Amino acid sequence: MSLTPWDRVKIARGKNRPTALYYIENIFDDFFELHGDRHYKDDGAIVGGLASINGRVVTVIGQQKGRSTKENIFRNFGMPYPEGYRKALRLMEQANKFDRPIICFVDTSGAYCGIGAEERGQGEAIARNLLEMSAFKVPVLSIIIGEGGSGGALALAVANEVWMLENSMYSILSPEGFASILWKDSKRAKEAASAMKITARELKSLGIIDKIVGEKELLTPQTGDLVVAKMKKGIIRFLKSYDGKSGEEIAGERYDRFRKY
């Protein structure tokens, strides 16, 4: 039975779907987490640090959701504050300085839009990430593993390549938000999901993403071994494809990718 876009939205939001830390811990070796944005505080919705893969040191960053109510509160349900994006940028700038590739795992319904986040410059933090990521001279790979919502997702997705898990979603806003704006009725979210072109296959056909990572069964931490293995092989191939390229070439390819839109 084929899945509808709304079916895939529900799967992408599943409470048992593997999180960023699951992929970081199972794909990479020697993960060493780093904390804080050096301005305000550490944001639990963003995890990041140093790791290695196939003997190569990389910087890995992910948007992290929780499992329990307590963990979701700590992770703010995977919705980063501006300090989260500033932490991510700090780690990416460090990677660029020391010639380390950057691997990002995207999984957020969107950046947190509360008063405190706006007071601390949420819009500027996201815009700064977009600006700085566009010019990095190291390879950047972003993988959407669940929800890829709005600028909150794009702030970690200005990459040389963007991949999506088969049952993930990537959109300018949630189907509920789209339906509320367009039809003044959030209950039409299922209809909105079909109209928005938010699934991996649709976005691949439009050239928005570069690769789909298949899911053969309902993805959980207990069934994720095959996806982890495919993702690891793909990441190693991605890194090798940039061996020998100059920083200017790498940044130029990323620039050209987004200019196509």
Buried (B, 14 or more C-beta within 10 A) or exposed (E): EEEEBBBBBBBBBEEEBBBBBBBBEBBBEEBEEBBEBEEBEEBBBBBBBBBBBEEBBBBBBBBBBBEEEEBBEEBBBBBBBBBBBBBBBBBBBBBBEEEBBBBBBBBBBBBBEEEEBEEBBBEEBBBBBBEBBBEBBBBBBBBBBBBBBBBBBBBBBBBBBBBBBBBBBBBBBBBBBBBBEEEEEBEBBBBBBBEBBBBBBBBBEEEBBBBBBEBEEEBEBEBBEEBBEBBBEBBBEBBEEBEEBEBEEBBEBBEEBEEEE
